[in-house]
């Protein structure tokens, strides 16, 4: 979702869903880039300031958001590599969200 100074809040941003727990980690890691948007922030979405993010990082967040909400059949149809989810068995039961370089190094557990 695009936010263009909504209610004169000063944000020119994209609002995207992120996995549970990632919103707080992103905001803590780079508060000049990420914020808790009104209305959808309580549902785990994050605001990304367009003037503060590179095209590559924005593309990463857009792709991850799409993976969260796109039906599996559609993802399979367009050839999106499978991501580990709660329904997919794996060695470690904690889902990981890789925060791209330039924001915070490493992985954030959610």
C-alpha positions, 0 to 999 in steps of 0.5 A: 500500500502506498502512503503519500503524506496521509493525514499530513503525517510526513511519510512518503512510504510503502506499507507492507506486511512482515512476519510476526515480530519483524516489525519491531526489529526493523523499526529498532534497527533503522527508525529513520527508514521504518515506522509503525503505520497507523491502522495496519501497524497493529496487524504487523505491517511496517512503513518503509520511507521511500527516500531512505531505502535503496531500490534493491532493499525495497524490492526485497521487502516487496517480494517478502510481503508478496510471499506472505500473502500470495496463495501457494498455488500462485507462487508455484505457478510463477516459480517462486522458490518455496520458503520454510513456513510453520507447515513445512518441516525443518530442523529449527522450528523458528521461522527466520526473516533475513533483514537485507544488508544496510539495515541490520546484519544477520537474522532476526528471530520472530 
